[in-house]
């Protein structure tokens, strides 16, 4: 890995663009963030916030996706505020599908989903997985009991 300084920023690049996460690292380093063993647990949280930002009632999908570097991908099991779990997939930098569910037993939650200027309000019930398309339309829902999760 090579590094250089340009206008006070540290630029980091690897042998190919697929290993280049410099957009995030340059931002963190240029704002005085240091990386140590303690920050190792904060890095995944920071990446998670790039993909889903949440409040107790709002979910912002792909708010800071580096589209040119991570054009295609999926993440599963992101924990959002309000007890929501989020699976999200994108292709060519555009949202493809989102899965949401509540882990709290017997609860119901009113959520606003946000993606590129579109906002949709939906009601989520615990024990149900809801799947939304790129236009934030609910395209299917099914019970968590219908899904086999591997035991660890």
N, C-alpha and C positions, 0 to 999 in steps of 0.2 A: 504494500500500500504506500502511495506517495502522498506527501503533504506539501503545501506551499502557502505563503501569505500573500494576499492581494487586498489592498485597502483595509487592512486591519482584520480581515476575515481569514480563517483557516479553511482552505479547500482540501477536501479529501476525495481521492478517487482510487478505484481498484482496477484490476486488469480488464474489466468489462463494465458496460452500463448496468448489467443486472446486479452487480454488487454495489452500485453507487447509491448510497443513501445520504449524499452530501447535503441535500436541501434541508433535511432535518438537523443534521449535525452542525452545519454552518450556522444555522439559526441559534441552536443551543449554545455553541461555543462563542459566537459573536456577542451573545448577551450575558457572558460571564458564567455560564453553567459549567461546572466541572464534572467529570465522570470518574467515579470511584466505585468500590465494591458496594457502597451504600446506594449509589445512584443506579445500580443494576436493576433494582426493583422498580425504579421510577421510569426507566426507558420503555418497558412494555405499556405502562399506563399512558405515557405520552403518545405512543403510536396508536393506542386504542382511542385516545381523544381525537386523533387525526381522522379516524374512521367513523366514530359515533360520539357526539357530544350530547349530554342529557341533563335535564332538570327533573324534578319529580313529575312533571306533566308534559315535557317536550323532549322529542328525540330528533336531533339534527344528523342526517345521514350524509356521510362522506364530505364533511365540511372543509377538510384540509387535505384531501387526497392528492398526492403528487402525481397527477395524471400521466405526465410524461415518463415517470420512473416506474410507477406501479400501474400500468395500463390495465392489467387483468389480475383478479384475485378474489379470494373468499376468506372470510374469517368466521369462526363459529364460537359461540359461547361468551361473547362479550357481555360483561355485567354493566348494566346501565342503572342510573338512579331510579328509585321507585320500585325496585324488585324485578325489573325487566331483564330478560336475556335476549340478546340480539345475534342473529346470523345474518351476514350480508355478503352479497356477491356483486362484482362489477366487471365490466368488459369494455375495453377501449376508453377507460376512465368514466364510463357511465353506469349508473345503478342498473342492475338487472333484476335482483330479487332480494327481499328482506323477510326474515322469519323472526317473529316476536312471540314471547310468552312470559307469563308471570309465574314465579315460583311460590308465591304466598298462597296458602290454602284458603279457599273460600272468598278470596278477595276479587275485587273488580277495579279497574283503573281506566280513567279517561285519559287518553294520550293524544298529543298532536305530533304528527310526523311531518318533518320538514325536509325538502330536497329541492335545491335550485329554484327557490321562489314559490314552490308548490307546498301548500299546507293542507293536511287532511286530519280531521279529528275522528278518532275511533275509540271504541270501548273494548277493553281486553278483559277477559275473565280468566281466572287462574285455571290451570290444567288444560288449556287450549293453546295450540300453536297456530298462529295466524301467519299466512304468507301473502306478501304484497308484491306487486309488480313494479316496474320502473315508473309508472304513473301514480304510484301509491294507492292502487285499487286492491282491495282484499280479493285474492283469487282462489284461496282455499283456506280451510281451517279444519283441524282434527285434534282429537284428544291426545294428550301426552302419553296416556296409557297405551296408545296404538304404536308408539315408537319404542324400539328396543335400544336402550343406551348401554354401552359396554360398562361392566363393573371394573373398577380399578382397585 
